[in-house]
Amino acid sequence: MPSKYLYRSHQEVARAHFNDLNAAIQEVELEVDGSSLTLATVVAVSKFSCQPFLTQKSDTLNGINNSVLTLKECLANRHPIYGVNTGFGGSADSRTDHVITLQKSLLQLLQSGILTSKDTASGNDGSNTVHGSQSMPSEWVRATMLVRCNSVVKGHSAVSLPAINGLLQLLQKNATPVVPLRGTISASGDLMPLAYVTGAMEGNPGIFVRVNGDVITAQEALKKIGMKAVTLGPKEGLGLVNGTAASAAVASLALYETHQLALLAQIVTALSVEALRGSTESFHPFIAEVRPHDGQAEVATNVLSLLQTSQLARGERPTTVKTGLAQDRYSLRTASQWLGPQLEDLLLADHQIGIELNSTTDNPLVDSAARTTYSGGNFQATSVTSAMEKTRLALQMIGKLLFTQCTEMIEF
């Protein structure tokens, strides 16, 4: 599904995300339907305690149930299904009828990250300011849980309604698993982080959960919030861990803030023009008209608009020769050319992450309409990597420009 923000200016997209976030916070609840997750709603749930709930649309619920039934049919017909009745990785040529045991073994294998006593100490609230922490910030984990839930709701993963509701109940009760910070590069899905989330749903006593400021075992946590432990079906272990949810979730949080920083960079640039008694000439529309890159034109328009009534910035260059610089320094004069490509990259990154948030990133995939399964590679997070490389570069370039502007002011 194409992003609803495609083919709009960066300012419009950033403003839309901001408005959507405020709306989601005001609405308090978020319908999870597999197709309408955005950067803003991920931020709302992860940072502002917006409560997610499963859609009651019959098509969606039927799709979830049909994926489970299709998997059962394929197993009954002795179809080899990777990770369900076969081994994993290099052991995919082995077969087993112990499908439930296989899922438990998978989780046990993956729950091997490094956590310290500080991470599981009572009073560790999971904030990203905890010095020396080896666990993910709680905001990251909540975002991860939401994204994974939205993915399996699409009905291609053979993850049942009880498992989905269990994941949502942890979010609703603010019970956040303690997940190792390191353990995935999402080359084969975010296996390890999602294994800890799934272990919490099972009530695994070896998994820790943050509940109302306390860090307790998952077994104790489920009892405290009044939730029954989830018993996993034939593919639900693999279906819950094999995807890009952690990468896409953290990417969403980073990209949302980067959009706002890109806007602030343009405001700071306008302020720098005033502070350095610069000229508005560098942002004249003619300059972008003859080199019509969308990002460059947008930055020039925005900065010129901000300086429209300025009493400090100079207007266009006078025709008579005067002393002083004939043109502004690079950090002001080329700001639109420097920032413009970053806005274009951020728009493409937004499009990529928007699609990823509403995609099935599992393997194998269940096609209920064709009553079969397909093995592929949707778990590979190259699209997320592509988006984050653009975002990283944008942040670097924005930082360089602001540093240079600051240096010019110090030397002014």
C-alpha positions as CSV (number, residue, x, y, z in Angstrom):
1,M,0.0,0.0,0.0
2,P,1.6,3.3,-1.0
3,S,2.2,5.9,1.7
4,K,-0.6,8.4,2.0
5,Y,2.1,11.0,2.3
6,L,3.7,10.3,-1.1
7,Y,3.9,13.2,-3.6
8,R,3.6,15.9,-1.0
9,S,6.1,18.4,0.2
10,H,8.3,17.6,3.2
11,Q,6.7,20.4,5.2
12,E,3.2,19.0,4.5
13,V,4.3,15.5,5.5
14,A,6.0,16.6,8.7
15,R,3.0,18.7,9.6
16,A,0.7,15.8,8.8
17,H,2.6,13.4,11.1
18,F,2.6,16.0,13.9
19,N,-1.2,16.5,13.5
20,D,-1.8,12.8,13.3
21,L,0.2,12.3,16.5
22,N,-1.8,14.9,18.4
23,A,-5.1,13.4,17.1
24,A,-4.0,9.9,18.2
25,I,-3.1,11.1,21.7
26,Q,-6.5,12.8,22.0
27,E,-8.4,9.7,20.8
28,V,-6.5,7.6,23.4
29,E,-7.2,4.4,21.5
30,L,-5.8,3.0,18.2
31,E,-7.4,0.5,16.0
32,V,-4.9,-2.1,14.7
33,D,-6.1,-3.4,11.3
34,G,-2.9,-4.3,9.5
35,S,-3.1,-1.4,7.0
36,S,-3.2,2.0,8.7
37,L,-0.1,2.2,10.9
38,T,1.9,5.4,10.6
39,L,5.0,7.0,12.1
40,A,2.6,9.1,14.2
41,T,0.6,6.2,15.6
42,V,3.8,4.2,16.4
43,V,5.0,7.3,18.4
44,A,1.6,7.7,20.1
45,V,1.5,4.1,21.4
46,S,5.2,3.9,22.3
47,K,5.7,7.3,24.0
48,F,2.2,8.5,24.9
49,S,0.4,5.4,26.1
50,C,-2.2,5.4,23.4
51,Q,-4.1,2.1,23.8
52,P,-4.1,-0.2,20.8
53,F,-7.0,-2.6,20.2
54,L,-7.7,-5.2,17.5
55,T,-10.1,-4.2,14.8
56,Q,-13.4,-6.0,14.7
57,K,-13.7,-5.8,10.9
58,S,-15.0,-9.2,9.8
59,D,-12.7,-9.4,6.7
60,T,-9.6,-8.9,8.9
61,L,-10.7,-11.4,11.6
62,N,-11.7,-14.0,9.0
63,G,-8.3,-13.5,7.3
64,I,-6.5,-14.3,10.6
65,N,-8.6,-17.4,11.2
66,N,-8.3,-18.6,7.7
67,S,-4.5,-18.4,7.8
68,V,-4.5,-20.7,10.8
69,L,-6.9,-23.1,9.1
70,T,-4.8,-23.1,5.9
71,L,-1.7,-24.0,7.8
72,K,-3.5,-26.9,9.5
73,E,-4.7,-28.2,6.1
74,C,-1.2,-28.0,4.7
75,L,0.2,-29.9,7.7
76,A,-2.5,-32.5,7.4
77,N,-1.6,-33.0,3.8
78,R,2.0,-33.5,4.8
79,H,3.3,-30.5,2.9
80,P,6.9,-29.5,4.0
81,I,6.7,-26.1,5.6
82,Y,9.9,-24.4,6.6
83,G,10.2,-23.9,10.3
84,V,6.9,-25.6,11.0
85,N,7.6,-29.3,10.3
86,T,11.2,-28.8,9.1
87,G,14.4,-27.6,10.8
88,F,15.8,-24.1,10.6
89,G,18.6,-22.7,8.5
90,G,21.1,-25.4,7.6
91,S,18.8,-28.0,9.1
92,A,15.9,-27.2,6.8
93,D,16.3,-30.7,5.2
94,S,15.2,-32.4,8.4
95,R,11.6,-33.1,9.2
96,T,9.5,-33.4,12.4
97,D,6.0,-34.2,13.5
98,H,6.6,-32.4,16.8
99,V,5.5,-29.0,15.6
100,I,4.7,-27.5,19.0
101,T,8.0,-28.6,20.5
102,L,9.8,-27.2,17.6
103,Q,8.4,-23.7,18.2
104,K,9.4,-23.9,21.9
105,S,12.9,-25.0,20.9
106,L,13.2,-22.1,18.5
107,L,12.3,-19.6,21.2
108,Q,14.7,-21.2,23.7
109,L,17.5,-20.9,21.1
110,L,16.8,-17.3,20.4
111,Q,16.4,-16.1,24.0
112,S,20.2,-15.9,24.5
113,G,20.9,-12.2,24.6
114,I,23.0,-10.4,27.2
115,L,21.3,-8.6,30.1
116,T,22.9,-7.4,33.2
117,S,21.6,-7.3,36.8
118,K,21.1,-3.5,36.3
119,D,18.7,-4.2,33.5
120,T,16.5,-6.5,35.6
121,A,16.8,-4.5,38.8
122,S,13.6,-3.2,40.4
123,G,13.1,0.5,39.6
124,N,14.7,0.3,36.2
125,D,11.9,2.0,34.2
126,G,13.5,1.2,30.8
127,S,14.1,4.9,29.9
128,N,16.8,5.5,27.3
129,T,18.7,7.6,29.8
130,V,19.7,4.6,32.1
131,H,23.5,4.7,32.0
132,G,25.2,1.5,30.9
133,S,21.9,-0.3,30.1
134,Q,22.1,-3.4,27.9
135,S,18.4,-3.5,27.4
136,M,16.2,-1.7,24.8
137,P,14.4,1.4,26.0
138,S,10.8,0.6,26.8
139,E,9.6,2.9,24.1
140,W,11.5,0.9,21.5
141,V,10.0,-2.3,22.8
142,R,6.4,-1.0,22.9
143,A,6.8,0.2,19.3
144,T,8.2,-3.2,18.3
145,M,5.2,-5.0,19.8
146,L,2.8,-2.7,18.0
147,V,4.5,-3.1,14.6
148,R,4.7,-6.9,14.9
149,C,1.0,-7.1,15.9
150,N,0.0,-5.0,13.0
151,S,2.0,-7.3,10.6
152,V,0.5,-10.6,11.8
153,V,-3.0,-9.0,11.8
154,K,-2.8,-9.0,8.0
155,G,-3.5,-12.8,8.1
156,H,-0.5,-14.2,6.3
157,S,1.4,-15.6,9.3
158,A,-0.9,-18.2,10.8
159,V,-0.8,-16.4,14.2
160,S,-4.1,-16.9,16.0
161,L,-6.4,-14.4,17.5
162,P,-5.5,-15.4,21.1
163,A,-1.8,-14.8,20.4
164,I,-2.6,-11.4,18.8
165,N,-4.8,-10.4,21.7
166,G,-2.1,-11.5,24.2
167,L,0.4,-9.2,22.5
168,L,-2.1,-6.3,22.6
169,Q,-2.9,-7.0,26.3
170,L,0.7,-6.6,27.2
171,L,0.6,-3.2,25.5
172,Q,-2.7,-2.2,27.1
173,K,-1.5,-3.1,30.6
174,N,1.8,-1.4,30.1
175,A,3.7,-4.6,30.7
176,T,6.9,-4.2,28.7
177,P,9.4,-7.1,28.2
178,V,13.0,-6.5,29.0
179,V,14.7,-7.0,25.7
180,P,18.5,-7.1,25.0
181,L,19.8,-4.0,23.3
182,R,22.0,-6.0,21.0
183,G,21.3,-9.2,19.1
184,T,19.9,-8.4,15.7
185,I,20.8,-6.6,12.5
186,S,17.6,-7.8,10.9
187,A,19.3,-9.8,8.2
188,S,17.0,-12.7,8.9
189,G,14.3,-10.8,10.8
190,D,14.6,-9.4,14.4
191,L,14.6,-12.9,15.8
192,M,16.2,-12.3,19.2
193,P,14.2,-9.2,20.3
194,L,10.9,-10.6,19.2
195,A,11.7,-13.9,21.0
196,Y,11.8,-12.1,24.3
197,V,8.5,-10.5,23.6
198,T,7.0,-13.8,22.7
199,G,8.5,-15.4,25.8
200,A,6.7,-12.8,27.9
201,M,3.4,-13.8,26.3
202,E,4.1,-17.4,27.3
203,G,4.9,-16.4,30.9
204,N,8.4,-17.7,30.6
205,P,10.0,-17.4,34.1
206,G,13.4,-16.6,32.5
207,I,12.0,-13.5,30.8
208,F,11.7,-10.3,32.7
209,V,8.9,-7.7,32.3
210,R,8.6,-4.1,33.5
211,V,5.2,-3.4,35.1
212,N,4.4,-0.1,36.8
213,G,8.0,0.5,37.7
214,D,8.8,-3.0,38.9
215,V,10.9,-5.6,37.0
216,I,9.5,-9.1,37.6
217,T,9.5,-12.4,35.8
218,A,7.0,-12.8,32.9
219,Q,5.2,-15.5,34.9
220,E,4.7,-13.0,37.8
221,A,3.8,-10.2,35.3
222,L,1.0,-12.2,33.7
223,K,-0.5,-12.9,37.1
224,K,-0.2,-9.3,38.1
225,I,-2.0,-8.0,35.0
226,G,-4.6,-10.8,35.0
227,M,-3.5,-12.3,31.7
228,K,-3.5,-16.0,30.8
229,A,-0.2,-17.3,29.3
230,V,-0.4,-17.8,25.5
231,T,0.1,-21.4,24.3
232,L,1.7,-21.2,20.9
233,G,0.4,-23.0,17.8
234,P,2.4,-24.8,15.0
235,K,3.8,-21.7,13.5
236,E,3.2,-19.0,16.1
237,G,6.7,-19.0,17.5
238,L,8.2,-18.4,14.1
239,G,5.3,-16.2,13.0
240,L,5.9,-13.8,16.0
241,V,9.7,-13.6,15.8
242,N,10.5,-13.7,12.1
243,G,10.0,-10.2,10.9
244,T,11.4,-6.6,10.8
245,A,9.3,-5.2,13.6
246,A,12.1,-4.0,15.9
247,S,14.0,-2.4,13.0
248,A,10.9,-0.8,11.5
249,A,9.8,0.4,15.0
250,V,13.0,2.1,15.9
251,A,13.2,3.5,12.4
252,S,9.8,5.0,12.8
253,L,10.7,6.8,16.0
254,A,14.0,8.1,14.5
255,L,12.4,9.2,11.3
256,Y,9.5,11.1,13.1
257,E,12.0,13.2,15.0
258,T,14.2,13.7,12.0
259,H,11.3,15.2,10.1
260,Q,10.9,17.7,12.9
261,L,14.6,18.5,13.0
262,A,14.6,19.1,9.3
263,L,12.0,21.8,9.8
264,L,13.8,23.3,12.7
265,A,17.0,23.4,10.6
266,Q,15.2,25.6,8.1
267,I,14.0,27.9,10.9
268,V,17.5,28.1,12.4
269,T,18.9,28.9,9.0
270,A,16.5,31.8,8.7
271,L,17.6,33.0,12.2
272,S,21.2,32.6,11.1
273,V,20.6,34.9,8.1
274,E,19.2,37.5,10.6
275,A,22.0,37.1,13.1
276,L,24.7,37.4,10.4
277,R,22.8,40.3,8.7
278,G,22.6,38.1,5.6
279,S,20.6,38.6,2.4
280,T,17.3,37.1,1.2
281,E,18.8,37.1,-2.3
282,S,20.1,33.5,-1.9
283,F,16.5,32.3,-1.7
284,H,15.1,34.1,-4.6
285,P,12.6,31.9,-6.6
286,F,14.6,32.4,-9.8
287,I,17.5,30.4,-8.4
288,A,15.3,27.3,-7.9
289,E,13.4,27.8,-11.1
290,V,16.5,27.3,-13.2
291,R,17.6,24.3,-11.1
292,P,14.2,22.8,-10.2
293,H,14.9,20.2,-7.6
294,D,11.8,19.9,-5.4
295,G,13.8,19.9,-2.1
296,Q,15.8,23.0,-3.0
297,A,12.8,24.9,-4.1
298,E,10.9,24.0,-0.9
299,V,13.8,25.1,1.4
300,A,14.2,28.4,-0.4
301,T,10.5,29.0,-0.3
302,N,10.3,28.2,3.4
303,V,13.3,30.3,4.5
304,L,12.2,33.2,2.3
305,S,8.8,33.1,3.9
306,L,10.3,33.1,7.4
307,L,12.3,36.2,6.4
308,Q,9.6,38.1,4.7
309,T,9.0,40.6,7.4
310,S,12.5,40.5,8.9
311,Q,14.0,43.8,10.1
312,L,17.5,42.3,10.2
313,A,17.9,40.4,7.0
314,R,18.9,42.4,3.9
315,G,16.9,42.4,0.8
316,E,18.2,41.8,-2.7
317,R,21.7,43.1,-3.6
318,P,21.7,46.9,-4.3
319,T,22.9,48.0,-7.7
320,T,25.4,50.4,-6.3
321,V,28.7,49.1,-5.1
322,K,29.2,49.2,-1.3
323,T,31.8,47.8,1.0
324,G,31.5,44.4,2.5
325,L,30.7,41.0,1.1
326,A,29.2,40.9,-2.3
327,Q,27.4,37.7,-1.4
328,D,26.7,35.7,1.7
329,R,28.9,32.9,3.1
330,Y,28.3,29.3,1.9
331,S,26.4,28.2,5.0
332,L,23.7,30.8,4.3
333,R,23.9,31.1,0.5
334,T,23.8,27.4,-0.3
335,A,21.5,26.3,2.5
336,S,18.6,25.4,0.1
337,Q,21.0,23.4,-2.1
338,W,22.4,21.7,0.9
339,L,19.2,20.9,2.8
340,G,17.0,20.3,-0.2
341,P,18.3,16.8,-1.1
342,Q,17.9,15.8,2.5
343,L,14.2,16.6,2.4
344,E,13.9,14.5,-0.8
345,D,15.7,11.6,0.9
346,L,13.4,11.9,4.0
347,L,10.3,11.8,1.9
348,L,11.5,8.6,0.2
349,A,12.5,7.1,3.6
350,D,9.0,8.0,4.9
351,H,7.5,6.2,2.0
352,Q,9.6,3.1,2.6
353,I,8.9,2.9,6.3
354,G,5.2,3.6,5.7
355,I,5.0,0.5,3.5
356,E,7.1,-1.6,5.9
357,L,4.8,-0.8,8.9
358,N,1.8,-2.2,7.0
359,S,3.5,-5.2,5.4
360,T,3.8,-8.9,6.2
361,T,7.5,-9.5,6.9
362,D,7.2,-13.2,7.8
363,N,8.4,-16.4,6.2
364,P,6.9,-18.7,5.2
365,L,3.8,-16.8,4.1
366,V,0.3,-18.2,4.2
367,D,-1.9,-17.6,1.2
368,S,-5.4,-18.5,2.4
369,A,-7.0,-17.8,-1.0
370,A,-4.8,-20.4,-2.7
371,R,-4.8,-22.7,0.4
372,T,-1.0,-22.9,0.3
373,T,2.2,-21.4,1.7
374,Y,5.2,-19.7,0.1
375,S,8.8,-19.5,1.2
376,G,10.5,-16.2,0.5
377,G,12.6,-13.5,2.2
378,N,10.2,-10.7,3.4
379,F,12.1,-10.9,6.8
380,Q,15.1,-9.1,5.3
381,A,15.1,-5.5,6.4
382,T,17.0,-4.0,3.4
383,S,14.1,-1.5,2.8
384,V,14.4,-0.3,6.4
385,T,18.2,-0.1,6.0
386,S,17.8,2.0,2.9
387,A,15.4,4.4,4.7
388,M,17.7,4.7,7.7
389,E,20.8,5.3,5.5
390,K,19.0,8.2,4.0
391,T,17.9,9.4,7.5
392,R,21.4,9.0,8.9
393,L,22.9,11.0,6.1
394,A,20.2,13.7,6.4
395,L,21.0,14.1,10.1
396,Q,24.7,14.3,9.4
397,M,24.3,16.9,6.6
398,I,21.9,19.0,8.8
399,G,24.4,18.9,11.6
400,K,27.2,20.0,9.3
401,L,25.3,23.0,8.1
402,L,24.2,24.1,11.5
403,F,27.7,23.7,12.9
404,T,29.1,25.9,10.1
405,Q,26.4,28.5,10.6
406,C,27.3,28.5,14.3
407,T,31.0,28.9,13.5
408,E,30.2,31.9,11.3
409,M,28.2,33.6,14.1
410,I,31.1,33.1,16.6
411,E,33.5,34.7,14.1
412,F,31.1,37.4,13.0
